Amino acid sequence: MSLKIALLLTILIAAIGCATKLKKEENHVTKEKHITAADILGNPEYLAISYGGYRQTSRDVQPTIPELKEDMKILSAMGVKILRTYNVQLQHAPNLLKAISELKKEDPSFKMYVMLGAWIDCQNAWTGMEPNHDIESEQNAGEIDRAVALANKYPDIVKIIAVGNEAMVRWATSYFVQPNVILKWVNHLQELKKSDKLPKDLWVTSSDDFSSWGGGDSSYHTPDLENLIKAVDYISMHTYPMHNSHYNPWFWIVPENEYELSDSEKIESAMLRAKEFAVKQHDSISNYVKSLGVNKPIHIGETGWATVSNGHYGVNGSQAADEYKAGRYYQLLREWTKKEKISCFYFEAFDEQWKDAQNANGSENHFGLISLKGEAKYALWDLVDKGVFNGLTRDGQEIKKTYNGDKDALIKEVLVPPTEYGMVHN
């Protein structure tokens, strides 16, 4: 073999190797870009959270694109990669998707995906007229159409559509519907997927209370619910031990065999019972679903713990709401769900004061991990210590610790759970 031929062969082999490497890298990039709900849900690397960017006491004041982008950078720094929204009636969700899209263009490595909520109501909901829970609102069709349009416009971001939020649970007296309404719209979306009018790998669910999914009262066990469980791609359940510390406090009050424990031990024991309460509700749905011969993922669409309450969960109620307990619940839920590969859309990212606009210290205003002052609550103090928020601001404010990071000051405000059932309902 001549030297010239040998040289040409060497160059050819090198070129083939280079082309192969490039092809592998290209395939890797393609794979990275084509993330699906199946890749995200249950994946501990994709931290999930419920998100609302409202700063004011009314949703009439919509967060701006720059404000939404600011929030996205903060959440991304926390490791969050998938958000849950609640409706497409207002401009919040469309603007959020636009903000994420702009961030991705500015930084191709930026990742954020969305579980897009479509709000569902019954007839006469929110009108002052008597709600008719057997007939759906005429507004629902438009809401579904808007969700479909956004899912098609942003297929690289919207990976899930959730039909309704607590729309089947009977205590949602202002607006709940029967399961057949949710089933109708889930089937509609699944048909759109089959006919290529929605991405085939988009997942469809409904996000509702554990009881609505058959985990509690057997009166919810209906043929329509069974068909819904079979129609969704996965089940998105809500569980709220904090709310149940008032409404169903058997797990919360200090049991007699713990009366002699120290206050800190009583609090820790109560928080462990709260976590087990959530686990049991997840298990109850799992058992019901399996009894139907169905095997589908069950993720947590919502759970959380308020840090302030002047009502049911405060000093004159179950004494559950404070930053320490909220932080401990957050830790326990993240540990459990990560271990079990359950996605947990923790409620919620930031405080929103529109939810109980007439009552500043109402618990609904204080479920956020970050306050309206841009302060990271106790649950996130470790992230502040790690410097993940360095260089980031919210509304011009650096992300610092609440209580100036003084844990002793925080602990002084922590209340021990009651020892008597009646005290919870004062």
GIUR-V377133 format. One record per residue. RES is the residue in one letter. SS is DSSP state (alpha for helix, beta for strand, coil for the rest). OMEGA is omega in degrees with one decimal (none if undefined). D_FIRST is the distance of its C-alpha to the first C-alpha in Angstrom with 2 decimals. Layout:
RES&SS&OMEGA&D_FIRST / RES&SS&OMEGA&D_FIRST
This chain:
M&coil&-178.4&0.00 / S&coil&179.0&3.76 / L&alpha&-179.4&6.57 / K&alpha&-179.5&8.27 / I&alpha&179.7&6.49 / A&alpha&179.0&6.57 / L&alpha&178.5&10.03 / L&alpha&178.6&11.07 / L&alpha&179.1&10.48 / T&alpha&179.5&12.46 / I&alpha&-179.3&15.06 / L&alpha&-179.7&15.40 / I&alpha&179.0&15.99 / A&alpha&-179.8&18.43 / A&alpha&179.1&20.16 / I&alpha&178.8&20.68 / G&alpha&179.2&22.07 / C&alpha&179.8&24.31 / A&alpha&179.0&25.55 / T&alpha&179.1&26.38 / K&alpha&179.3&28.26 / L&alpha&-180.0&30.14 / K&alpha&178.6&31.04 / K&alpha&178.9&32.43 / E&alpha&178.9&34.37 / E&alpha&178.4&35.66 / N&alpha&179.4&36.80 / H&alpha&178.5&38.43 / V&alpha&179.4&40.30 / T&alpha&-180.0&41.39 / K&alpha&179.5&42.64 / E&alpha&-177.5&44.46 / K&alpha&-175.5&46.20 / H&coil&177.6&47.33 / I&coil&-179.9&49.83 / T&coil&176.1&52.51 / A&alpha&179.8&55.90 / A&alpha&177.9&54.45 / D&alpha&-172.0&52.04 / I&alpha&-172.8&54.85 / L&coil&-177.6&57.92 / G&coil&-179.8&58.13 / N&coil&-177.1&55.26 / P&coil&179.7&56.54 / E&coil&-179.8&54.12 / Y&coil&-179.5&56.04 / L&beta&-175.5&59.49 / A&beta&179.2&62.12 / I&beta&173.6&65.37 / S&beta&-171.6&68.19 / Y&coil&167.2&68.50 / G&coil&-174.8&71.20 / G&coil&-175.0&71.07 / Y&coil&179.8&74.76 / R&coil&-169.3&76.46 / Q&coil&-177.5&79.97 / T&coil&178.0&82.92 / S&coil&176.4&82.23 / R&coil&173.0&79.17 / D&coil&176.4&80.49 / V&coil&-176.6&78.60 / Q&coil&174.6&74.96 / P&coil&-178.6&72.27 / T&coil&176.5&70.30 / I&alpha&177.4&66.56 / P&alpha&178.3&66.21 / E&alpha&178.8&68.31 / L&alpha&178.7&66.22 / K&alpha&176.6&63.00 / E&alpha&178.4&64.64 / D&alpha&-179.1&65.43 / M&alpha&178.7&61.93 / K&alpha&178.0&60.48 / I&alpha&-178.7&63.02 / L&alpha&177.6&62.29 / S&alpha&178.3&58.55 / A&alpha&177.8&59.07 / M&coil&-176.8&60.99 / G&coil&179.2&58.02 / V&beta&178.7&59.62 / K&beta&177.2&57.26 / I&beta&-176.4&59.58 / L&beta&170.7&63.06 / R&beta&173.0&65.91 / T&coil&-167.3&68.18 / Y&coil&-179.5&71.42 / N&coil&173.2&72.19 / V&coil&175.5&71.10 / Q&coil&-178.3&74.66 / L&coil&-174.0&74.39 / Q&coil&-174.9&71.77 / H&alpha&-176.7&70.51 / A&alpha&176.6&67.71 / P&alpha&179.0&66.39 / N&alpha&177.4&66.44 / L&alpha&179.4&64.73 / L&alpha&177.1&61.85 / K&alpha&-179.9&61.62 / A&alpha&179.0&61.63 / I&alpha&179.4&58.81 / S&alpha&179.0&56.80 / E&alpha&178.9&57.28 / L&alpha&179.2&56.26 / K&alpha&177.3&53.03 / K&alpha&179.7&52.24 / E&alpha&-178.9&53.08 / D&coil&-176.6&51.01 / P&coil&179.6&48.36 / S&coil&-178.4&48.46 / F&coil&-179.5&52.20 / K&coil&171.9&53.12 / M&coil&-178.5&56.50 / Y&beta&-171.7&57.44 / V&beta&165.6&60.84 / M&beta&-170.9&63.09 / L&beta&-179.6&65.22 / G&beta&171.4&68.84 / A&beta&-174.8&70.98 / W&coil&-179.9&74.66 / I&coil&-179.9&76.88 / D&coil&169.4&80.69 / C&beta&177.9&83.60 / Q&beta&178.7&86.15 / N&coil&178.4&88.42 / A&coil&174.4&86.29 / W&coil&-176.9&87.18 / T&coil&-172.6&89.88 / G&coil&175.2&93.05 / M&coil&-179.2&93.68 / E&coil&178.4&93.53 / P&coil&174.9&89.90 / N&beta&-172.6&89.30 / H&beta&179.4&86.68 / D&beta&179.4&86.41 / I&beta&-177.7&85.29 / E&beta&176.6&82.35 / S&coil&177.1&82.51 / E&coil&178.8&81.75 / Q&coil&-173.0&79.52 / N&alpha&-177.6&76.93 / A&alpha&178.9&75.19 / G&alpha&178.9&74.52 / E&alpha&178.0&73.20 / I&alpha&179.4&70.70 / D&alpha&179.6&69.63 / R&alpha&178.5&69.03 / A&alpha&178.6&66.94 / V&alpha&-179.4&64.82 / A&alpha&-179.8&64.31 / L&alpha&177.9&63.19 / A&alpha&178.3&60.84 / N&alpha&-180.0&59.18 / K&alpha&-177.3&59.14 / Y&coil&-177.2&57.57 / P&coil&178.7&55.47 / D&coil&-178.2&53.22 / I&coil&-178.4&56.35 / V&beta&-177.7&58.91 / K&beta&-178.0&57.81 / I&beta&166.8&61.23 / I&beta&176.7&64.52 / A&beta&-178.9&67.64 / V&beta&177.2&70.61 / G&beta&174.9&73.71 / N&beta&-176.1&74.60 / E&coil&-174.5&77.20 / A&coil&-179.1&78.31 / M&coil&-176.4&79.42 / V&coil&-169.0&81.27 / R&coil&178.1&85.03 / W&coil&173.7&85.92 / A&coil&-167.1&84.21 / T&coil&-177.5&87.56 / S&coil&-168.3&86.98 / Y&coil&-170.7&84.12 / F&coil&178.7&82.77 / V&coil&175.5&81.89 / Q&coil&-177.4&81.65 / P&alpha&-178.2&78.24 / N&alpha&177.5&78.19 / V&alpha&177.8&77.74 / I&alpha&178.6&74.66 / L&alpha&179.3&73.37 / K&alpha&-175.6&73.86 / W&alpha&174.0&71.69 / V&alpha&177.9&69.00 / N&alpha&178.4&68.73 / H&alpha&-179.8&68.65 / L&alpha&178.6&65.68 / Q&alpha&177.0&63.86 / E&alpha&176.8&64.40 / L&alpha&176.8&62.99 / K&alpha&-178.5&59.81 / K&alpha&-177.8&59.58 / S&coil&177.6&60.03 / D&coil&175.8&57.42 / K&coil&170.3&60.19 / L&coil&176.9&59.24 / P&coil&-175.9&55.92 / K&coil&-178.7&55.48 / D&coil&171.7&54.56 / L&coil&177.6&57.70 / W&beta&-178.1&60.08 / V&beta&178.3&63.80 / T&beta&167.3&66.58 / S&beta&-176.4&70.12 / S&beta&-170.1&71.06 / D&beta&178.9&74.35 / D&beta&-177.4&76.60 / F&alpha&-179.0&75.92 / S&alpha&-180.0&79.09 / S&alpha&178.9&78.00 / W&alpha&174.7&74.99 / G&coil&-176.7&77.29 / G&coil&-177.4&77.15 / G&coil&-177.5&80.90 / D&coil&-178.1&83.94 / S&alpha&178.6&83.53 / S&alpha&175.6&85.27 / Y&alpha&-176.3&81.91 / H&coil&-177.1&80.44 / T&coil&175.7&80.66 / P&alpha&179.3&78.68 / D&alpha&178.1&77.54 / L&alpha&177.9&76.14 / E&alpha&179.5&74.37 / N&alpha&177.7&72.78 / L&alpha&178.7&71.83 / I&alpha&178.9&70.11 / K&alpha&-175.3&68.10 / A&alpha&-177.5&67.33 / V&coil&177.3&66.03 / D&coil&172.8&62.47 / Y&coil&-178.6&63.87 / I&beta&178.3&67.23 / S&beta&-174.0&68.15 / M&beta&175.6&71.19 / H&beta&175.9&73.53 / T&coil&-175.2&75.18 / Y&coil&174.3&77.65 / P&alpha&-178.7&79.23 / M&alpha&177.6&80.81 / H&alpha&-179.2&82.77 / N&alpha&174.2&83.75 / S&alpha&173.9&85.16 / H&alpha&-171.8&88.07 / Y&alpha&-175.9&88.01 / N&coil&-163.4&87.01 / P&alpha&-177.5&87.40 / W&alpha&-177.3&87.61 / F&alpha&-167.8&84.31 / W&coil&-177.7&85.16 / I&coil&-177.3&88.55 / V&coil&-179.9&88.60 / P&coil&-175.0&89.36 / E&alpha&-177.7&92.30 / N&alpha&177.7&90.17 / E&alpha&-177.3&88.52 / Y&coil&-175.6&91.76 / E&coil&179.6&91.51 / L&coil&174.2&87.99 / S&coil&179.9&87.45 / D&alpha&-179.2&87.01 / S&alpha&178.3&83.29 / E&alpha&177.7&82.85 / K&alpha&179.8&84.78 / I&alpha&179.9&82.59 / E&alpha&179.0&79.34 / S&alpha&179.0&80.64 / A&alpha&-180.0&81.63 / M&alpha&176.0&78.20 / L&alpha&176.7&76.56 / R&alpha&178.1&79.00 / A&alpha&177.7&78.12 / K&alpha&178.9&74.43 / E&alpha&175.8&75.35 / F&alpha&178.1&77.48 / A&alpha&179.2&74.42 / V&alpha&-179.0&72.41 / K&alpha&178.9&75.21 / Q&alpha&175.5&75.35 / H&alpha&-179.9&71.60 / D&alpha&-177.5&72.04 / S&alpha&176.4&75.03 / I&alpha&-179.9&73.02 / S&alpha&-179.6&70.18 / N&alpha&179.5&72.68 / Y&alpha&-179.7&74.27 / V&alpha&179.1&70.99 / K&alpha&178.8&69.87 / S&alpha&177.2&73.26 / L&coil&-177.4&72.37 / G&coil&-177.8&69.18 / V&coil&176.8&67.10 / N&coil&-178.2&64.23 / K&coil&177.4&63.40 / P&coil&175.3&62.63 / I&beta&-179.7&65.72 / H&beta&-177.9&65.21 / I&beta&-178.9&67.85 / G&beta&-179.5&68.54 / E&beta&167.9&71.18 / T&beta&-179.0&72.80 / G&coil&-175.6&74.16 / W&coil&-178.6&76.97 / A&coil&179.9&79.30 / T&coil&-179.9&80.02 / V&coil&172.6&83.47 / S&coil&171.6&86.31 / N&coil&-179.1&89.99 / G&coil&-172.2&90.50 / H&coil&-169.9&89.63 / Y&coil&-177.6&87.04 / G&coil&-173.6&88.77 / V&coil&179.8&91.50 / N&coil&179.4&94.03 / G&coil&-175.9&91.67 / S&coil&177.6&88.95 / Q&coil&-176.9&87.90 / A&coil&-169.1&84.24 / A&coil&169.0&83.06 / D&coil&-174.8&81.77 / E&alpha&-178.7&78.51 / Y&alpha&-179.4&78.09 / K&alpha&178.7&78.43 / A&alpha&179.4&76.25 / G&alpha&179.5&73.53 / R&alpha&178.4&73.82 / Y&alpha&178.7&73.65 / Y&alpha&179.5&70.52 / Q&alpha&-177.1&68.85 / L&alpha&-179.4&69.92 / L&alpha&178.6&68.84 / R&alpha&179.2&65.41 / E&alpha&-178.2&64.88 / W&alpha&-175.4&65.99 / T&alpha&176.9&64.14 / K&alpha&-179.6&60.90 / K&alpha&-176.6&61.10 / E&alpha&-178.8&61.92 / K&coil&175.0&59.44 / I&coil&173.6&62.29 / S&coil&-179.7&62.10 / C&beta&177.1&65.25 / F&beta&-173.3&66.26 / Y&beta&-178.8&68.55 / F&coil&5.6&71.60 / E&coil&-175.3&71.20 / A&coil&-174.1&69.21 / F&beta&171.6&72.03 / D&coil&176.1&75.81 / E&coil&-172.3&77.29 / Q&coil&178.0&80.95 / W&coil&-171.3&81.66 / K&coil&175.3&81.88 / D&coil&-168.2&85.33 / A&coil&-177.5&86.19 / Q&coil&-175.6&89.89 / N&coil&-172.8&89.28 / A&coil&-178.2&87.00 / N&coil&174.0&86.95 / G&coil&-173.2&86.39 / S&alpha&-177.1&83.59 / E&alpha&179.6&81.64 / N&alpha&-166.8&80.98 / H&coil&176.3&79.41 / F&coil&-175.2&76.56 / G&coil&172.3&73.84 / L&coil&177.9&71.58 / I&beta&-176.2&72.04 / S&coil&177.6&75.46 / L&coil&175.5&76.49 / K&coil&-177.7&76.63 / G&coil&-179.6&72.90 / E&beta&176.0&73.60 / A&beta&178.6&71.39 / K&coil&-172.3&73.69 / Y&alpha&-179.3&73.56 / A&alpha&-175.1&70.90 / L&alpha&-177.8&68.41 / W&alpha&-178.2&69.54 / D&alpha&178.5&66.48 / L&alpha&175.4&64.23 / V&alpha&179.4&66.25 / D&alpha&-179.2&65.76 / K&alpha&177.1&62.00 / G&coil&-176.2&62.07 / V&coil&-177.9&60.57 / F&coil&-178.5&63.15 / N&coil&178.9&62.62 / G&coil&-179.8&62.65 / L&coil&177.0&63.93 / T&beta&170.7&67.43 / R&beta&-177.2&69.63 / D&coil&176.4&72.17 / G&coil&-177.2&71.71 / Q&beta&175.9&72.30 / E&beta&178.9&69.87 / I&coil&179.3&69.28 / K&beta&-179.6&71.41 / K&beta&167.7&73.08 / T&alpha&179.6&76.47 / Y&alpha&-176.0&79.28 / N&alpha&178.6&77.37 / G&alpha&-178.3&75.43 / D&coil&-176.6&78.60 / K&alpha&178.9&78.34 / D&alpha&178.6&81.85 / A&alpha&178.0&83.27 / L&alpha&-176.9&81.36 / I&alpha&-179.1&82.56 / K&alpha&-177.5&86.18 / E&coil&-177.5&86.13 / V&coil&-179.5&84.78 / L&coil&177.9&87.40 / V&coil&177.7&87.64 / P&coil&-178.9&87.70 / P&coil&176.4&91.25 / T&coil&-179.8&92.75 / E&coil&-177.8&94.93 / Y&alpha&-174.5&93.96 / G&alpha&-177.3&96.72 / M&alpha&-178.3&95.52 / V&alpha&-173.7&92.34 / H&coil&177.6&94.45 / N&coil&none&96.85
